Amino acid sequence: MAGISWWFGFPGVVLHEFAHYIACVLTGVRVFKVKFFSFKGPAYVVHARPNVLQGIIISIAPFFLGSAFGYWLLLSANSMFGVQNAAVVFFYWLAISILFFSFPSRADARNAFNSLIGFYERKIFGHNSILSKLAWTITLPIIFLPCILAIGILLVFNFSPILRMLWVFFMVLLSFGQFS
């Protein structure tokens, strides 16, 4: 990101990477290097190879943490709305930036996809008993497909600024109680 888009988005990018970092710490995955923001180049978290559950948690953590924190910031800004205060504008800016960048990146989705596919390949095509292979095959429509679908849907938002803005708009409306 450069110029105006960098200044608009950097809080969301920082929280996105912070969510990956926190997810690594909470799931016990070793972190080697963290870059929360940069004027040049991407932000990132370099970590050890996670197991399938850790990988999915790390990949989707920015969505859940970003959505929750962005929503809380919107509620806080709404509660101060009547007061002419720079904090209101600041809170709205933070909330919008964080919500906009809460979706998994292409690399996040690829990590989650590869982790899940690798897990199922080992369970179904690995050196396991026929009964074990059958049991894991039965879980494909119950666990594998919904996970792949959910990650895929989140990834679609990553590629579409319009869908991201719709998400932000939905969260703003939700914070004003329009869907309660």
C-alpha positions as CSV (number, residue, x, y, z in Angstrom):
1,M,0.0,0.0,0.0
2,A,1.2,3.5,-0.8
3,G,0.0,7.0,-0.2
4,I,-3.5,7.6,0.9
5,S,-4.5,4.0,0.9
6,W,-1.7,3.1,3.2
7,W,-2.7,5.8,5.7
8,F,-6.3,4.7,5.5
9,G,-5.5,1.0,5.9
10,F,-2.6,0.6,8.1
11,P,-4.6,0.1,11.4
12,G,-6.5,-2.7,9.7
13,V,-3.3,-4.3,8.4
14,V,-1.6,-4.0,11.8
15,L,-4.6,-5.7,13.6
16,H,-4.8,-8.3,10.8
17,E,-1.2,-9.4,11.5
18,F,-1.6,-9.0,15.2
19,A,-4.5,-11.4,15.1
20,H,-2.3,-14.0,13.3
21,Y,0.4,-13.5,15.9
22,I,-2.1,-13.8,18.8
23,A,-3.5,-17.0,17.2
24,C,0.0,-18.4,16.9
25,V,0.7,-17.7,20.6
26,L,-2.7,-19.1,21.7
27,T,-2.4,-22.3,19.6
28,G,1.2,-22.9,20.6
29,V,2.7,-22.3,17.1
30,R,6.2,-20.9,17.3
31,V,6.6,-17.4,15.7
32,F,9.9,-16.7,14.0
33,K,9.4,-13.2,12.7
34,V,6.7,-10.5,12.7
35,K,6.3,-7.3,10.6
36,F,3.2,-5.5,11.6
37,F,3.5,-2.7,9.1
38,S,5.8,-1.3,6.5
39,F,6.0,1.7,4.2
40,K,7.4,-0.7,1.6
41,G,6.3,-4.3,1.2
42,P,3.8,-6.4,3.0
43,A,3.2,-7.0,6.6
44,Y,3.5,-10.7,7.7
45,V,3.9,-13.2,10.5
46,V,6.4,-16.1,9.8
47,H,5.6,-19.1,12.0
48,A,6.3,-22.8,12.3
49,R,4.1,-25.2,10.4
50,P,0.9,-25.7,12.3
51,N,-1.4,-28.7,12.4
52,V,-4.7,-28.5,10.6
53,L,-6.7,-27.0,13.4
54,Q,-4.0,-24.5,14.3
55,G,-3.6,-23.5,10.6
56,I,-7.3,-22.8,10.3
57,I,-7.4,-20.8,13.5
58,I,-4.4,-18.8,12.5
59,S,-5.8,-18.1,9.0
60,I,-9.2,-16.9,10.1
61,A,-8.2,-15.2,13.3
62,P,-8.1,-11.7,11.6
63,F,-11.7,-12.1,10.5
64,F,-13.0,-12.8,14.0
65,L,-10.8,-10.5,15.9
66,G,-11.1,-7.7,13.3
67,S,-14.9,-8.0,13.2
68,A,-15.3,-8.1,17.0
69,F,-12.9,-5.2,17.6
70,G,-14.2,-3.2,14.6
71,Y,-17.8,-3.6,15.9
72,W,-16.7,-2.6,19.4
73,L,-15.1,0.6,18.0
74,L,-18.3,1.3,16.1
75,L,-20.4,1.0,19.2
76,S,-17.9,3.2,21.1
77,A,-18.0,5.8,18.3
78,N,-21.8,5.7,18.2
79,S,-22.0,6.3,21.9
80,M,-20.0,9.5,21.5
81,F,-21.7,10.5,18.3
82,G,-23.6,13.5,19.7
83,V,-20.5,15.0,21.1
84,Q,-18.3,17.1,18.7
85,N,-15.2,15.2,19.4
86,A,-12.2,14.2,17.3
87,A,-12.3,10.8,19.0
88,V,-15.5,10.0,17.2
89,V,-13.9,10.4,13.8
90,F,-10.8,8.6,15.0
91,F,-12.9,5.6,16.3
92,Y,-14.9,5.4,13.0
93,W,-11.7,5.5,11.0
94,L,-10.1,2.7,13.1
95,A,-13.3,0.6,12.9
96,I,-13.7,1.0,9.1
97,S,-10.0,0.2,8.5
98,I,-10.0,-2.8,10.7
99,L,-13.2,-4.2,9.3
100,F,-12.0,-3.6,5.7
101,F,-8.8,-5.6,6.3
102,S,-10.3,-8.3,8.5
103,F,-10.7,-10.9,5.7
104,P,-8.1,-13.6,5.1
105,S,-5.5,-12.8,2.5
106,R,-4.7,-15.1,-0.4
107,A,-1.7,-16.5,1.6
108,D,-4.0,-17.0,4.6
109,A,-6.5,-18.9,2.6
110,R,-3.8,-20.9,0.8
111,N,-2.3,-21.9,4.2
112,A,-5.7,-23.0,5.5
113,F,-6.6,-24.9,2.3
114,N,-3.2,-26.7,2.2
115,S,-3.4,-27.6,5.8
116,L,-6.9,-29.0,5.5
117,I,-6.3,-30.9,2.2
118,G,-3.0,-32.3,3.5
119,F,-4.7,-33.5,6.7
120,Y,-7.4,-35.3,4.7
121,E,-4.9,-36.7,2.3
122,R,-2.9,-38.2,5.1
123,K,-6.1,-39.6,6.8
124,I,-7.7,-41.0,3.7
125,F,-4.7,-42.0,1.5
126,G,-2.1,-42.5,4.2
127,H,-1.1,-45.7,6.0
128,N,-4.2,-46.1,8.0
129,S,-6.7,-48.9,8.5
130,I,-9.6,-49.3,6.1
131,L,-12.0,-48.5,8.9
132,S,-10.1,-45.3,9.7
133,K,-10.0,-44.3,6.0
134,L,-13.7,-44.9,5.8
135,A,-14.5,-42.9,8.9
136,W,-12.5,-39.9,7.6
137,T,-14.1,-40.2,4.2
138,I,-17.5,-40.0,5.9
139,T,-16.5,-36.7,7.5
140,L,-15.8,-35.1,4.2
141,P,-19.3,-33.5,3.8
142,I,-19.6,-32.7,7.5
143,I,-16.2,-31.1,8.2
144,F,-14.1,-30.8,5.1
145,L,-16.6,-29.2,2.7
146,P,-18.0,-26.7,5.1
147,C,-14.5,-25.6,6.1
148,I,-13.4,-25.2,2.5
149,L,-16.6,-23.3,1.7
150,A,-16.3,-20.9,4.6
151,I,-12.6,-20.2,3.8
152,G,-13.5,-19.8,0.1
153,I,-16.3,-17.3,0.9
154,L,-14.0,-15.3,3.1
155,L,-11.4,-15.3,0.3
156,V,-13.9,-13.9,-2.1
157,F,-14.2,-10.8,0.1
158,N,-10.4,-10.4,0.0
159,F,-10.6,-10.0,-3.8
160,S,-13.5,-7.6,-3.8
161,P,-13.3,-4.2,-2.3
162,I,-17.0,-3.8,-3.0
163,L,-17.8,-6.8,-0.9
164,R,-15.5,-5.5,1.8
165,M,-17.3,-2.2,1.8
166,L,-20.7,-4.0,2.0
167,W,-19.3,-5.8,5.1
168,V,-18.3,-2.5,6.7
169,F,-21.7,-1.1,5.8
170,F,-23.4,-4.1,7.3
171,M,-21.4,-3.8,10.5
172,V,-22.1,0.0,10.7
173,L,-25.9,-0.7,10.4
174,L,-25.6,-3.5,13.0
175,S,-23.8,-1.1,15.4
176,F,-26.8,1.3,15.1
177,G,-29.2,-1.5,15.9
178,Q,-30.7,-1.8,12.4
179,F,-30.7,-5.6,12.5
180,S,-31.7,-6.2,16.1
